[in-house]
Amino acid sequence: MDFSVSAEQRAIRDGVGAVVRRFDDDYWLARDDDGEFPHAFHQAMAEGGWLGITMPAEYGGAGLGVTEAAIMMHEVASHGGGMAAASTVHINLFGPHPIVVFGTPEQRQRWLPRLIEGKDQCAFGFTEPDAGLNTAAIKTFAHKVPGGYRVQGQKVWTSTAQVANKIMLLARTAALEHGARPTDGLSVFYTDLDRSKIEVRRIAKMGRHAVDSNAIFIDGLFIPEADRIGDEGKGFSTILHSLNPERLLVAAEAIAIGQDALRRAARYARERIVFDRPIGQNQGIQHPLAERWMALEAAWALVMKGAWLYDQGQPCGAEANSAKFLGARAGYDACLQAVLTHGGFGYAKEYHVERLLREVMITRIAPVTEQLILSFIAEKVLGLPRSYGSAG
C-alpha cells in the first residue's frame, strides 16, 4: 500500500481547504450560538463541486473513491467547523449511496444531479426510539396501496429535517414474523419530505447545534412506487453498502477535529507564560499532547487502509469499524487534552476548544457504538461466540 498523497489528492485537499478557510472560527461560533443551518457554507461547497465527489460523473459528480472522500472530509473538519461543517457535507457522500448502487437509471437521473448541485437536501429516517441499533426491530410501516405506499410511524435522530426537502426512509413492508430472517421485509424509499404528513420536532442537544437532529412523526405519508430504491423487502442489504464508507468518513472527521484542537493546544502552550516560562516547556504539558499526536496519526493510517480496501473492492468491515472506534477515541482524547491544556481558558468559548470537545463527542456514539464495534471485532475477527442478539 502506497501512503504517498497523489497530485490529484493534494489538489482535492487544497481546493476544499480554499473553500473551508473562508468560514472562520467566528462563523462557526455564531452557528453554534444561533443554531442556524450553515446555508452559506453548504452553498459554497456545492458551487465548488464538492458535494458530488463520490457521485458518478455522468450525473455531474467526480466519480472518485472513499479515499478521496476521506481526504476531503478530513479537510472540511480541520478548520474550526467540527461536526457542524462535516455533517453539512458528508450526508451527501454516503447517504445517497443506495441510489447510486441500486437506483434505476431514471431514479439516478432524477435525484443525483439535484443533490450534487445542492438544490435538494436530504434527511435520513432510519433510527427509531424503540429499536436503536437493532434495525430489524423498527416499526414504521409502509402499507401497499394503489400506486405506492402509505406510511405510519416515527423516527428519531433524523438529521437536517428542519431544512430538508427530501427524506430517505427505511420502513417495513412486511411484518417481522413473516420473514425468514429478522432483516427481511425492510424497504428503502427516497421521497419528498411532505410536512403536511410529517411532524418534525427538533431535539436540543450537546453539540453540532447548526445541523439539526429531530424526532419525526409520520401519519399517512404517501410514497409513489417509483420512489422505492431497490427491491421491496430487501432494504437491509441496500443500506449495508453505505455503512463502511460512513464509518471511515466519521473517523476521518473525528481525527481532523482532534488535530485541530491539538494545534490550538500546542500554540497556547508555546505562548502561555506562567512562572516566567512557557507552559509548553513543562513535560506535564508536553507528554500528553505528544501522546495524542501519536494516537491521531495511528488512527489516520487505519482510515487510509480501510478506504484503500473499500476502493479496491476488498472486505474492509474490520478496518472501517476499527478506524471509527480509534479515530473517535483519538479525536475525543485530543480535544479533552486541549481543554485541559488551556486550563480555565479552555472552558471559555473564545478559545473554541470547548466547542470542539462538544462537537467530537458524537463520533464516539454514532453511527455505531463502541460496544457494538468491539463485539463485531470479537466475533468476526477473533472468532468468539456472538454476544448480542440475533437481530443485532
Phi, psi and omega per residue, in radians:
M1 nan 2.295 -3.112
D2 -1.627 2.085 -3.120
F3 -1.576 0.002 3.132
S4 -1.274 2.648 3.127
V5 -1.623 2.186 -3.110
S6 -1.267 2.888 3.098
A7 -1.062 -0.675 3.124
E8 -1.130 -0.746 3.135
Q9 -1.174 -0.643 3.088
R10 -1.137 -0.663 3.108
A11 -1.141 -0.647 3.083
I12 -1.083 -0.849 -3.135
R13 -1.060 -0.764 -3.118
D14 -1.174 -0.723 -3.120
G15 -1.178 -0.758 3.095
V16 -1.137 -0.762 3.139
G17 -1.031 -0.641 3.137
A18 -1.106 -0.611 3.092
V19 -1.300 -0.853 -3.016
V20 -1.107 -0.652 -3.090
R21 -1.181 -0.241 3.068
R22 -1.249 -0.254 -3.099
F23 -1.994 1.752 -2.939
D24 -1.538 -3.060 -3.131
D25 -0.985 -0.686 -3.121
D26 -1.108 -0.659 3.119
Y27 -1.080 -0.821 -3.075
W28 -1.289 -0.556 3.050
L29 -1.136 -0.685 3.109
A30 -1.128 -0.703 3.118
R31 -1.202 -0.555 3.068
D32 -1.179 -0.628 -3.127
D33 -1.330 -0.761 -3.027
D34 -1.668 -0.237 3.093
G35 1.232 0.221 3.135
E36 -1.365 2.454 3.090
F37 -1.068 2.391 -3.100
P38 -1.343 1.234 -3.077
H39 -1.030 -0.718 -3.102
A40 -1.111 -0.714 3.111
F41 -1.151 -0.791 3.128
H42 -1.026 -0.760 -3.129
Q43 -1.171 -0.685 3.120
A44 -1.115 -0.688 3.101
M45 -1.188 -0.643 3.094
A46 -1.152 -0.783 -3.138
E47 -1.106 -0.520 3.084
G48 -1.373 -0.101 3.133
G49 1.444 0.181 -3.000
W50 -1.440 -0.304 -3.128
L51 -1.228 -0.291 -3.110
G52 -1.928 0.452 -3.018
I53 -1.047 -0.591 -3.131
T54 -1.765 0.020 -3.102
M55 -1.450 2.670 3.133
P56 -1.054 2.506 -3.084
A57 -1.101 -0.559 -3.085
E58 -1.168 -0.222 3.106
Y59 -1.908 0.191 3.095
G60 1.782 0.033 3.121
G61 -1.542 -3.096 -3.136
A62 -1.688 -0.271 3.091
G63 1.149 0.491 -3.108
L64 -1.645 3.089 -3.002
G65 -1.717 -3.073 3.132
V66 -1.186 -0.522 3.084
T67 -1.025 -0.848 3.133
E68 -1.164 -0.641 3.102
A69 -1.121 -0.692 3.117
A70 -1.131 -0.731 3.089
I71 -1.080 -0.748 3.115
M72 -1.085 -0.847 -3.078
M73 -1.224 -0.518 3.031
H74 -1.075 -0.734 3.131
E75 -1.204 -0.702 -3.140
V76 -1.005 -0.716 -3.052
A77 -1.569 0.079 -3.012
S78 -1.590 -0.098 -2.925
H79 -2.204 0.668 2.985
G80 1.726 -0.254 -3.110
G81 -1.397 -0.337 3.109
G82 0.986 -2.535 -3.116
M83 -1.289 -0.344 3.058
A84 -1.099 -0.831 3.090
A85 -1.151 -0.789 -3.083
A86 -1.104 -0.799 -3.081
S87 -1.210 -0.448 3.065
T88 -1.062 -0.516 -3.006
V89 -1.896 -0.756 -2.864
H90 -1.235 -0.317 3.062
I91 -1.052 -0.579 3.104
N92 -1.205 -0.367 -3.028
L93 -1.500 -0.857 -3.101
F94 -1.822 -0.446 -3.072
G95 -1.055 -0.876 -3.108
P96 -1.389 0.120 -3.082
H97 -0.959 -0.680 3.072
P98 -0.996 -0.562 3.086
I99 -1.150 -0.758 -3.121
V100 -1.094 -0.745 -3.019
V101 -1.489 -0.745 -2.979
F102 -1.965 -0.178 -3.122
G103 -1.215 2.645 3.049
T104 -1.290 2.836 3.067
P105 -0.960 -0.650 3.118
E106 -1.138 -0.726 3.126
Q107 -1.157 -0.756 -3.138
R108 -1.086 -0.737 3.140
Q109 -1.189 -0.587 -3.107
R110 -1.310 -0.600 -2.958
W111 -1.870 -0.750 -2.949
L112 -1.150 -0.796 -3.125
P113 -1.010 -0.658 -3.128
R114 -1.192 -0.605 3.061
L115 -1.183 -0.758 -3.111
I116 -1.114 -0.671 -3.109
E117 -1.419 -0.080 -3.135
G118 1.370 0.210 3.140
K119 -1.353 -0.523 3.076
D120 -1.967 2.502 2.979
Q121 -2.153 2.396 -2.976
C122 -2.014 2.289 2.954
A123 -1.654 2.741 -3.093
F124 -2.134 1.995 -3.120
G125 -1.840 1.448 3.140
F126 -1.990 -0.904 -2.999
T127 -1.310 2.506 3.080
E128 -2.200 2.638 -3.029
P129 -1.089 -0.521 -3.109
D130 -1.772 0.122 -3.109
A131 -2.048 -0.736 -3.105
G132 1.043 -2.253 -3.137
L133 -1.391 -0.113 3.078
N134 -1.482 1.360 -2.998
T135 -1.006 -0.610 -3.106
A136 -1.092 -0.332 -3.063
A137 -1.551 0.093 -3.130
I138 -1.113 2.629 -3.067
K139 -2.019 -0.242 3.094
T140 -0.974 2.223 -2.983
F141 -2.152 2.343 3.055
A142 -1.856 1.803 -3.115
H143 -1.454 2.325 3.133
K144 -1.213 2.279 3.076
V145 -2.392 2.906 3.123
P146 -0.952 2.170 3.093
G147 1.493 -0.102 -3.132
G148 2.956 -2.327 -3.018
Y149 -2.448 2.647 3.031
R150 -2.060 2.172 -2.936
V151 -1.938 2.384 2.998
Q152 -2.249 2.451 3.049
G153 2.669 -2.949 3.105
Q154 -2.576 2.701 3.121
K155 -2.314 2.846 3.109
V156 -2.432 2.739 -3.072
W157 1.030 0.649 3.090
T158 -1.445 1.904 -3.055
S159 -1.333 2.523 3.012
T160 1.111 0.299 -3.134
A161 -1.170 -0.310 3.076
Q162 -1.203 -0.512 -3.033
V163 -2.066 -0.206 -3.050
A164 -1.300 2.633 2.998
N165 -1.949 -0.078 3.106
K166 -2.248 2.746 3.060
I167 -2.439 2.354 2.947
M168 -1.709 2.123 -2.927
L169 -2.170 2.329 3.019
L170 -1.838 2.183 -3.101
A171 -2.511 2.759 3.029
R172 -1.379 2.368 2.971
T173 -2.007 -0.011 3.023
A174 -2.585 2.558 -3.097
A175 -1.131 2.623 -3.126
L176 -0.958 -0.726 -3.053
E177 -1.287 -0.170 -3.095
H178 -1.596 -0.133 -3.094
G179 -1.666 2.653 3.064
A180 -1.190 -0.541 3.091
R181 -2.180 2.685 -3.127
P182 -1.010 -0.509 -3.090
T183 -1.508 -0.052 3.052
D184 -1.227 2.695 3.046
G185 1.506 0.166 3.075
L186 -1.733 2.458 3.133
S187 -2.315 2.649 -3.123
V188 -1.956 2.376 3.140
F189 -2.247 2.579 2.987
Y190 -2.233 1.999 -2.950
T191 -2.630 3.093 3.120
D192 -1.188 2.438 3.050
L193 -1.497 1.587 -3.072
D194 -1.455 1.827 -3.039
R195 -1.295 -0.154 3.021
S196 -1.346 -0.289 3.139
K197 -2.067 -0.150 -3.132
I198 -2.179 2.023 3.041
E199 -1.552 2.297 -3.082
V200 -2.033 2.127 3.113
R201 -2.095 2.092 -3.101
R202 -1.227 2.442 3.092
I203 -1.738 2.099 3.027
A204 -1.240 2.328 -3.015
K205 -2.523 3.067 -2.974
M206 -1.216 -0.746 -3.057
G207 -2.524 -3.008 -3.127
R208 0.873 0.785 -3.060
H209 -1.078 -0.537 -3.042
A210 -1.303 -0.352 3.098
V211 -1.944 1.858 -2.958
D212 -1.209 2.581 2.954
S213 -2.079 2.541 -2.956
N214 -2.511 2.733 2.807
A215 -1.716 2.332 3.125
I216 -2.148 2.559 -3.093
F217 -2.191 2.067 -3.013
I218 -1.853 2.168 -3.088
D219 -2.346 1.655 3.055
G220 1.398 0.437 3.104
L221 -1.152 2.196 3.060
F222 -1.611 2.266 3.076
I223 -2.091 2.083 3.083
P224 -1.067 2.586 3.127
E225 -1.031 -0.515 3.134
A226 -1.168 -0.195 -3.140
D227 -1.720 0.103 3.022
R228 -1.475 2.362 3.125
I229 -1.720 2.148 3.114
G230 1.317 -2.984 -3.080
D231 -1.311 2.566 3.057
E232 -1.086 2.348 3.104
G233 1.467 -0.039 -3.106
K234 -1.963 0.428 -3.045
G235 -1.165 -0.509 -3.116
F236 -1.116 -0.780 3.105
S237 -1.173 -0.459 3.108
T238 -1.154 -0.802 -3.089
I239 -1.346 -0.347 -3.141
L240 -1.027 -0.530 -3.074
H241 -1.135 -0.375 -3.109
S242 -1.705 -0.095 -3.010
L243 -1.214 -0.839 -3.108
N244 -1.152 -0.762 3.036
P245 -1.026 -0.689 3.132
E246 -1.059 -0.791 3.140
R247 -1.079 -0.726 -3.127
L248 -1.167 -0.705 -3.135
L249 -1.216 -0.703 3.087
V250 -1.088 -0.694 3.090
A251 -1.076 -0.791 3.136
A252 -1.054 -0.686 -3.134
E253 -1.201 -0.745 3.120
A254 -1.076 -0.733 3.128
I255 -1.104 -0.754 -3.135
A256 -1.091 -0.731 3.119
I257 -1.110 -0.734 3.098
G258 -1.089 -0.724 3.126
Q259 -1.186 -0.639 3.060
D260 -1.054 -0.855 3.131
A261 -1.095 -0.679 -3.130
L262 -1.129 -0.716 3.094
R263 -1.074 -0.732 3.129
R264 -1.133 -0.698 3.141
A265 -1.160 -0.745 3.141
A266 -1.129 -0.701 3.111
R267 -1.117 -0.762 3.125
Y268 -1.103 -0.698 -3.121
A269 -1.169 -0.508 3.082
R270 -1.306 -0.558 -2.997
E271 -1.686 -0.427 -3.048
R272 -1.394 2.078 -3.105
I273 -1.824 2.166 3.051
V274 -2.392 2.328 -3.061
F275 0.969 0.717 3.025
D276 1.142 0.436 3.100
R277 -2.662 2.628 3.091
P278 -1.142 2.436 -3.115
I279 -1.132 -0.380 3.107
G280 -1.225 -0.139 3.066
Q281 -1.403 -0.249 -3.118
N282 -1.532 2.315 -3.102
Q283 -1.133 -0.433 3.075
G284 -1.112 -0.428 3.040
I285 -1.601 -0.745 -3.063
Q286 -1.088 -0.896 -2.946
H287 -1.115 -0.781 3.099
P288 -1.077 -0.662 3.127
L289 -1.186 -0.709 3.104
A290 -1.086 -0.691 3.124
E291 -1.152 -0.651 3.117
R292 -1.142 -0.661 3.102
W293 -1.060 -0.775 -3.138
M294 -1.057 -0.786 -3.100
A295 -1.124 -0.707 3.123
L296 -1.137 -0.740 3.119
E297 -1.126 -0.724 3.132
A298 -1.115 -0.744 3.133
A299 -1.128 -0.698 3.128
W300 -1.089 -0.672 3.101
A301 -1.059 -0.674 3.133
L302 -1.247 -0.603 3.034
V303 -1.033 -0.815 -3.120
M304 -1.143 -0.639 3.090
K305 -1.142 -0.815 3.137
G306 -1.079 -0.727 3.140
A307 -1.154 -0.703 3.106
W308 -1.094 -0.778 3.109
L309 -1.052 -0.784 -3.138
Y310 -1.065 -0.808 -3.101
D311 -1.176 -0.396 3.077
Q312 -1.527 0.024 -3.130
G313 1.285 0.391 -3.123
Q314 -1.796 2.729 3.099
P315 -1.015 2.403 -3.106
C316 -2.524 0.316 -3.090
G317 -1.041 -0.774 -3.124
A318 -1.143 -0.765 -3.124
E319 -1.184 -0.741 -3.119
A320 -1.137 -0.770 3.120
N321 -1.164 -0.724 3.137
S322 -1.166 -0.664 3.101
A323 -1.100 -0.716 3.112
K324 -1.109 -0.779 3.131
F325 -1.062 -0.954 -3.054
L326 -1.235 -0.654 3.124
G327 -1.128 -0.766 3.133
A328 -1.153 -0.741 3.103
R329 -1.085 -0.824 -3.102
A330 -1.126 -0.708 3.117
G331 -1.134 -0.786 3.120
Y332 -1.084 -0.832 -3.113
D333 -1.067 -0.670 3.135
A334 -1.185 -0.712 3.129
C335 -1.154 -0.737 3.109
L336 -1.084 -0.768 3.134
Q337 -1.150 -0.569 3.098
A338 -1.129 -0.733 3.083
V339 -1.076 -0.811 -3.120
L340 -1.133 -0.621 3.119
T341 -1.120 -0.642 3.119
H342 -1.317 -0.181 -3.122
G343 1.094 -2.388 -3.133
G344 -1.032 -0.600 3.139
F345 -1.203 -0.363 3.062
G346 -1.116 -0.372 3.140
Y347 -1.526 -0.131 -3.101
A348 -1.621 2.436 -3.090
K349 -1.130 -0.508 -3.031
E350 -1.115 -0.346 3.127
Y351 -1.659 -0.133 2.944
H352 1.258 -0.221 -3.084
V353 -1.242 -0.521 3.086
E354 -1.155 -0.612 3.098
R355 -1.184 -0.722 3.110
L356 -1.110 -0.618 3.085
L357 -1.125 -0.737 3.103
R358 -1.175 -0.617 -3.137
E359 -1.179 -0.731 -3.035
V360 -1.329 -0.330 -3.061
M361 -0.980 -0.676 -3.058
I362 -1.097 -0.463 -3.096
T363 -1.201 -0.345 3.072
R364 -1.414 -0.307 -3.047
I365 -1.804 -0.745 -3.037
A366 -2.104 2.717 0.033
P367 -1.485 -0.003 3.096
V368 -2.563 2.481 -3.058
T369 -1.312 2.782 3.093
E370 -1.064 -0.652 -3.077
Q371 -1.157 -0.687 3.135
L372 -1.226 -0.600 3.054
I373 -1.093 -0.797 3.130
L374 -1.066 -0.699 3.112
S375 -1.155 -0.664 3.107
F376 -1.086 -0.829 3.138
I377 -1.116 -0.722 3.141
A378 -1.046 -0.756 -3.092
E379 -1.366 -0.922 -2.968
K380 -1.394 -0.509 -3.097
V381 -1.749 -0.787 -3.061
L382 -1.613 -0.138 3.095
G383 1.253 0.443 -3.137
L384 -1.493 2.762 -3.120
P385 -1.060 2.570 3.141
R386 -1.116 2.334 -3.046
S387 -1.861 -0.102 -3.112
Y388 -2.166 2.980 -2.957
G389 -1.074 2.820 -3.068
S390 -1.103 -0.393 3.124
A391 -1.664 0.013 -3.043
G392 -1.341 nan nan
